[in-house]
Amino acid sequence: MYWIAFGDVHEDLSALPRIPGLSEARGVIVTGDMTNKGGAAEARRVIEAVRAANSSVLAQIGNMDTAAAHDYLVAEGLNIHLETRELAPGLGLMGVGFSNPTPFGTPSEAGEEQLEAWLDQTFERARAFERVVAVIHTPPLNTKADRLGSGVSVGSPAVRRFLERAQPEVCLTGHIHESRAEDRLGRTLILNPGMLAHGGYVRLDYEDGRLSARLLSVD
């Protein structure tokens, strides 16, 4: 079985029909930034487009989505921010959306202490699973997944500390569009597929208790 994951949609779904095997996947995971400072109506348009391709969707807000977008996901039973979900026997997912503070004052930002508390609290529930996929909108600091075009790293120290101590098997992240990359912190595979409009996505495969994840592109 497999899942398709992507994020940083920003209301641009032009690449969605070109993702191979999307309708046959066990489900779709949207890692954050569905909208451009949008609320429930904008989030609904994105989620309904994804649902038209695959009816099983899990999602969380990123820093560019508002509280109303989060409330919509909760009402629809899709939210993974501060939640855990069983994807398959032995395989769990945990989610933390928002981002660390940016210079732009985006709608859903949180300080490093808050992010760290959210990560630890959510992981406590995820410990019940043998293998964990951590969906964290903000990438860890000083990795290939958090670099601006200038090369400056702008990820979260709290996320990095969390991954170093918790060591989930996979971390799906995003937020930094130009930093589509794969990296590792210990046993944790970190994947940032970049902006969906640029064609990036992740395929998670789980067979015979073995989890693998690949960074792919429709281009």
N, C-alpha and C positions, 0 to 999 in steps of 0.2 A: 504494500500500500504506500501511497505517497500523498504529500500535501504541496501546494504551491503557496509561496509567501512573497509579498512585495509591500512596498510602502512609498511614502513621498509621492502620493498620487496627485495632490494639488488640483483636483477636479479635471485632470487630463487623463482620459481613459483610452487614448488612441492606440496604445500598444496592447491593450487587453485582449482583443481578438486574435492576436498573433502569438499568444503564449501556448506552446504545444501541450496538449493533454490537460488543459484547464478544466474542461467539463468532466473528465474522467477521474480527476483527483478526489481523494477522500474528503478534502476540504481546502479552503483558501484562508490564509492568515494575512490580514492587513495590519502592518506594523506601526502605522501612525501617519499623520499629516494627510488625511483624506482631502482636506479643503484648504482654501486660502482665507483664514480667519473666519470660516463659515460656521453656521450653526446647524440645526436639525435638518432644515430643508436641503442644504448643500450636502451634508453627510448622507442623507437618504438617497439623493441622486447617485452618489458614488456607490453606496452599498447595493442599491437595487440593480445597478448595471453589473456589479460583480455577481450578485445572486442570479441574474439572468443566465450567466455562464456556468455557475455552480451554486447550488442552493445551500450548501454548507459553508458558512462564513463566520469567522471570528475576527474581531477588530478592536483597536484601541485608538485613542486620540494621540496626536503628537502636539508639539508646541504651537502649530498653526491652526489647530482646531479649538473651538470654544467649549465652554461647559455645556452648552446646549447640544453640541454634537455628542459629547459624552453621555448626556442624559438620553439621547436618542438610542445610542448603542445599548445602554442598560435596559431601556424599555423593550427593545427588540430581542433581548437575551443574547446579544452578540459580544458584549464587552469583555475584554481580558485585562484591562488596566486594574492592577491590584487584585487580580483573580488568578486562579489556577484551573486548568481543564485537563481531563484525561483524553488524550488523543487516541490511545490504544492501550491495551493491558501492558503495564510496565512503563508506558511513555506518557509523560506529563508536560504541560506547557504552563509557563508563568509569564505574566505581562506587567510591564511598568512603562507607561507613556510619558507625556510631558517632555521637557528638555531642561537641562541646566540653563542658567540665565544667559541671554543673548544681548547684544547691543541694540536690538530692534524692538524690545518690549512686546514680544509676541503673546498671544492670549493665554497659553498654558505652559508656564515656566515654573520651576521649583528650585530652591536652593540645594546645595550639595548635601546638607544634613538631612533634608526631607527626602531627597532621592535615596540616600543610603538607608534611611529608616524604612521606606517603602520596599526597597529591594530585599532587605533582611526579613521583613515581616511576610512578604509574599513567598519568599523562598522557604520559610519555615513550613508552610503548607505544602510546598512542592517536594519537600524531602520524602514524602510518602511514595514517590515514583522512583523506579530504578534508574531511569534516564530522564533528563530534563532539558527542554528547549526553552531558553530565556528570551523573550521578545522584549527588547529594551530600546525605545526609540532613540535615545542618546547613545552614541558610541563611547567606548572607554578611551580615556586620554592616552596620547602617545602610542597610537597604533596606526596601522595603515588605513583604518576605517574612519579616522577623525580629522583628516587633513584638508584644509582649504586649498584652493588652487595655488596659493602662495607658498604652500608647504607648512604653514603654521597649524599646529594641533590644537583643536578647540573642544575636544571631548571632555567627558566628565571624570574627575578623579574618583568620585564615589562609585561610579560604575566599574572603573578599573579595579578598585579595592574589592568590590563585591565579587567580581569574576575571579580574581586571584584567590580568594578564600573559599568561595562556594563551588567553583569549578563545574558549572553545568556543562553538559556535553556540547551544546550548540548555543550561541548567542546570535539572534537575528536583530540587526540594528539598522540605522538609516541616518536621517537628519542632515548629514553632510552630503549633498547631492553629488559633488564632484569627487567624492572619495569612495567610489565603488571598488571594493577590495575584499580580500580574504586575509585573515591573520590568525594568530593563536596567542592565548595567554595560558600557559600550562596545557592542560588537556582540553581547554575550551576553544572550539573553532568559532571564530567571529566572522560573520558575513554581512557586508553592507552592499545591497544590490543597487544603490543609488536611486535616482528618480525613475519612477515607472515610465514616464514619457520617453526616457532614454533607452528603454528596453530591458532593464535589469530585473531579474527575479531570482528566487531561490527555490530549488526542489529538495524537499525532505523525503527520504525513503526510509521505511522501517519494515524490515523483513527478518523473521526468525530471531527477534530480539535485538537485532543490529540496526543502529541508526546511522545514516549517512546524510550529508547535506552538500549540495553543489550550487555554486554561483553561476548563473546562466544568463543569456541574453537572447532576445528575439532578433537582434541585428545580425 
